[in-house]
């Protein structure tokens, strides 16, 4: 990738990503879940090293991947609250 590539907006990026990942990955990952994941990344980057952000969101995704969407969102919110405390 070169610097001359125009970055995609979030929706366009997620649309592109959805064509490369299994379809069920995006099940239930709506705006609320995305907002919590972005907040997790923000907390990780500001309270630790910046590189902690992608690793934190990845590990949270792995940890809660098998849960139903509502339970996954609740667990992500609980994790966020614990890290913000």
MARBA-3410 file (N, C-alpha, C, O; in Angstrom, 1 decimal):
85
0.8,-1.2,0.0,0.0,0.0,0.0,0.9,1.2,0.0,1.9,1.3,0.7 ~ 0.5,2.2,-0.8,1.3,3.4,-0.9,0.5,4.6,-0.2,-0.7,4.4,0.1 ~ 1.2,5.6,0.1,0.6,6.8,0.8,-0.4,7.5,-0.1,-1.2,8.3,0.4 ~ -0.4,7.3,-1.4,-1.2,8.0,-2.4,-2.7,7.3,-2.4,-3.5,7.9,-3.1 ~ -2.9,6.2,-1.7,-4.2,5.6,-1.6,-5.1,6.4,-0.7,-4.7,6.7,0.5
-6.3,6.8,-1.2,-7.2,7.5,-0.3,-7.9,6.5,0.7,-8.4,5.5,0.3 ~ -7.8,6.9,2.0,-8.4,6.0,3.0,-9.9,5.9,2.8,-10.6,6.9,2.4 ~ -10.4,4.7,3.0,-11.9,4.5,3.0,-12.5,5.0,4.3,-11.9,4.9,5.3 ~ -13.8,5.4,4.2,-14.6,5.7,5.3,-14.9,4.4,6.0,-14.7,3.3,5.5 ~ -15.4,4.5,7.3,-15.6,3.3,8.1,-16.6,2.3,7.4,-16.3,1.1,7.3
-17.7,2.8,6.9,-18.7,2.0,6.3,-18.1,1.3,5.0,-18.4,0.1,4.8 ~ -17.4,2.0,4.2,-16.8,1.5,3.0,-15.7,0.4,3.4,-15.6,-0.6,2.7 ~ -15.0,0.7,4.4,-14.0,-0.3,4.8,-14.6,-1.5,5.3,-14.2,-2.6,4.9 ~ -15.7,-1.4,6.1,-16.4,-2.6,6.6,-17.0,-3.4,5.5,-17.1,-4.6,5.6 ~ -17.5,-2.7,4.5,-18.1,-3.4,3.4,-17.1,-4.2,2.6,-17.3,-5.3,2.2
-15.9,-3.6,2.4,-14.8,-4.3,1.8,-14.4,-5.5,2.6,-14.2,-6.6,2.1 ~ -14.2,-5.3,3.9,-13.8,-6.4,4.8,-14.9,-7.5,4.8,-14.5,-8.7,4.9 ~ -16.1,-7.1,4.7,-17.2,-8.2,4.8,-17.1,-9.1,3.6,-17.6,-10.2,3.6 ~ -16.5,-8.7,2.5,-16.3,-9.5,1.3,-15.1,-10.5,1.5,-15.0,-11.4,0.7 ~ -14.3,-10.2,2.4,-13.1,-11.0,2.6,-13.2,-12.0,3.8,-12.4,-12.9,4.0
-14.2,-11.8,4.7,-14.3,-12.6,5.9,-15.6,-13.4,5.8,-16.5,-13.1,5.0 ~ -15.7,-14.5,6.6,-16.9,-15.3,6.6,-18.1,-14.4,6.9,-18.0,-13.5,7.8 ~ -19.2,-14.7,6.3,-20.4,-13.8,6.4,-20.9,-13.7,7.9,-21.4,-12.6,8.2 ~ -20.8,-14.7,8.7,-21.4,-14.6,10.0,-20.5,-13.8,11.0,-21.0,-13.5,12.1 ~ -19.4,-13.3,10.5,-18.5,-12.5,11.4,-19.3,-11.2,11.7,-19.1,-10.6,12.8
-20.0,-10.7,10.7,-20.7,-9.4,10.9,-22.1,-9.5,11.6,-22.7,-8.4,11.8 ~ -22.5,-10.7,11.9,-23.8,-10.9,12.5,-23.8,-10.2,13.9,-23.0,-10.5,14.8 ~ -24.7,-9.3,14.1,-24.8,-8.6,15.4,-23.8,-7.5,15.6,-23.9,-6.8,16.7 ~ -22.8,-7.4,14.8,-21.8,-6.3,15.0,-22.3,-5.0,14.4,-21.7,-4.5,13.5 ~ -23.3,-4.5,15.0,-23.9,-3.2,14.6,-23.2,-2.0,15.2,-22.1,-2.2,15.8
-23.8,-0.9,15.1,-23.2,0.4,15.6,-22.9,0.3,17.1,-21.9,0.9,17.4 ~ -23.7,-0.3,17.9,-23.4,-0.3,19.3,-22.2,-1.1,19.6,-21.3,-0.6,20.4 ~ -22.0,-2.2,19.0,-20.8,-3.0,19.2,-19.6,-2.4,18.7,-18.5,-2.4,19.3 ~ -19.7,-1.8,17.5,-18.6,-1.1,16.9,-18.1,0.1,17.8,-16.9,0.3,18.0 ~ -19.1,0.8,18.4,-18.8,1.9,19.3,-18.0,1.4,20.5,-17.1,2.1,21.0
-18.4,0.3,21.1,-17.7,-0.2,22.3,-16.3,-0.7,21.9,-15.4,-0.4,22.6 ~ -16.2,-1.3,20.7,-14.8,-1.7,20.3,-13.9,-0.5,20.1,-12.7,-0.5,20.4 ~ -14.5,0.6,19.5,-13.7,1.8,19.3,-13.3,2.4,20.7,-12.2,2.9,20.8 ~ -14.2,2.3,21.6,-13.9,2.8,23.0,-12.8,2.0,23.6,-11.9,2.5,24.3 ~ -12.9,0.7,23.4,-11.9,-0.2,24.0,-10.5,0.1,23.4,-9.5,0.2,24.1
-10.5,0.4,22.1,-9.2,0.8,21.4,-8.7,2.1,22.0,-7.5,2.2,22.2 ~ -9.6,3.0,22.2,-9.2,4.3,22.7,-8.6,4.2,24.1,-7.6,4.8,24.4 ~ -9.3,3.5,25.0,-8.8,3.3,26.4,-7.4,2.6,26.3,-6.5,3.0,27.0 ~ -7.3,1.5,25.5,-6.0,0.8,25.5,-4.9,1.7,25.0,-3.8,1.6,25.5 ~ -5.2,2.5,24.0,-4.2,3.4,23.4,-3.8,4.5,24.3,-2.6,4.9,24.3
-4.7,5.0,25.1,-4.4,6.1,26.0,-3.9,5.7,27.4,-3.2,6.5,28.0 ~ -4.2,4.5,27.8,-3.8,4.1,29.1,-2.6,3.1,29.1,-2.0,2.8,30.1 ~ -2.3,2.7,27.9,-1.1,1.8,27.6,-0.4,2.4,26.4,-0.6,3.5,26.0 ~ 0.4,1.6,25.8,1.0,2.0,24.5,0.0,1.9,23.4,-1.0,1.2,23.5 ~ 0.2,2.8,22.4,-0.8,2.8,21.3,-1.0,1.5,20.7,-2.1,1.2,20.2
0.0,0.7,20.6,-0.1,-0.6,19.9,-1.0,-1.6,20.7,-1.3,-2.6,20.2 ~ -1.3,-1.2,21.9,-2.2,-2.1,22.7,-3.7,-2.0,22.1,-4.4,-3.0,22.4 ~ -4.0,-1.0,21.4,-5.4,-0.9,20.9,-5.8,-2.0,20.0,-6.8,-2.7,20.3 ~ -5.1,-2.3,18.9,-5.6,-3.5,18.1,-5.5,-4.8,18.8,-6.3,-5.7,18.5 ~ -4.5,-5.0,19.6,-4.4,-6.3,20.3,-5.5,-6.4,21.3,-6.1,-7.5,21.4
-5.9,-5.4,22.0,-7.0,-5.4,22.9,-8.3,-5.8,22.2,-9.1,-6.6,22.7 ~ -8.6,-5.1,21.1,-9.9,-5.4,20.4,-9.9,-6.8,19.8,-10.9,-7.4,19.8 ~ -8.7,-7.2,19.3,-8.6,-8.6,18.8,-8.9,-9.6,19.9,-9.7,-10.5,19.7 ~ -8.3,-9.4,21.0,-8.4,-10.4,22.1,-9.9,-10.4,22.7,-10.4,-11.4,23.0 ~ -10.5,-9.2,22.8,-11.9,-9.1,23.2,-12.8,-9.9,22.2,-13.7,-10.6,22.6
-12.5,-9.7,20.9,-13.2,-10.4,19.9,-13.1,-11.9,20.0,-14.1,-12.7,19.8 ~ -11.9,-12.4,20.2,-11.7,-13.8,20.3,-12.4,-14.3,21.6,-13.0,-15.4,21.5 ~ -12.3,-13.6,22.7,-12.9,-14.0,23.9,-14.4,-14.2,23.9,-15.0,-15.1,24.5 ~ -15.0,-13.3,23.2,-16.5,-13.2,23.2,-17.1,-13.7,21.9,-18.3,-13.5,21.7 ~ -16.4,-14.2,20.9,-16.9,-14.5,19.6,-18.0,-15.5,19.6,-18.9,-15.4,18.8
-18.0,-16.5,20.5,-19.0,-17.5,20.5,-20.3,-17.1,21.1,-21.2,-18.0,21.1 ~ -20.4,-16.0,21.7,-21.6,-15.6,22.4,-22.7,-15.0,21.4,-22.3,-14.5,20.3 ~ -23.9,-15.1,21.9,-25.0,-14.4,21.1,-24.7,-12.9,21.1,-24.1,-12.4,22.0 ~ -25.2,-12.2,20.1,-24.8,-10.8,19.9,-25.2,-9.9,21.2,-24.3,-9.1,21.5 ~ -26.3,-10.1,21.8,-26.7,-9.3,22.9,-25.7,-9.6,24.1,-25.3,-8.7,24.8
-25.4,-10.9,24.3,-24.5,-11.2,25.4,-23.1,-10.7,25.1,-22.4,-10.2,26.0 ~ -22.7,-10.8,23.9,-21.4,-10.3,23.5,-21.2,-8.8,23.8,-20.2,-8.3,24.3 ~ -22.3,-8.1,23.4,-22.3,-6.6,23.6,-22.2,-6.3,25.1,-21.5,-5.4,25.5 ~ -23.0,-7.1,25.9,-23.0,-6.9,27.4,-21.6,-7.1,27.9,-21.1,-6.4,28.8 ~ -20.9,-8.2,27.5,-19.6,-8.5,28.0,-18.6,-7.5,27.5,-17.7,-7.2,28.3
-18.7,-7.0,26.3,-17.8,-5.9,25.8,-18.0,-4.7,26.7,-17.0,-4.0,27.0 ~ -19.2,-4.3,27.0,-19.5,-3.2,27.8,-18.9,-3.3,29.2,-18.4,-2.4,29.8 ~ -19.0,-4.5,29.8,-18.5,-4.8,31.1,-16.9,-4.7,31.1,-16.3,-4.1,32.0 ~ -16.3,-5.2,30.0,-14.9,-5.1,29.9,-14.5,-3.6,29.8,-13.5,-3.2,30.4 ~ -15.2,-2.9,29.0,-14.9,-1.4,28.8,-15.0,-0.7,30.2,-14.1,0.1,30.6
-16.1,-1.0,30.9,-16.3,-0.4,32.2,-15.1,-0.7,33.2,-14.6,0.1,33.9 ~ -14.7,-2.0,33.2,-13.6,-2.4,34.0,-12.3,-1.7,33.7,-11.5,-1.3,34.5 ~ -12.0,-1.5,32.4,-10.8,-0.9,32.0,-10.8,0.6,32.2,-9.8,1.3,32.3 ~ -12.0,1.2,32.2,-12.1,2.7,32.4,-12.0,3.0,33.9,-11.7,4.1,34.2 ~ -12.2,2.0,34.8,-12.2,2.3,36.2,-10.8,2.6,36.7,-10.6,2.8,37.9
END
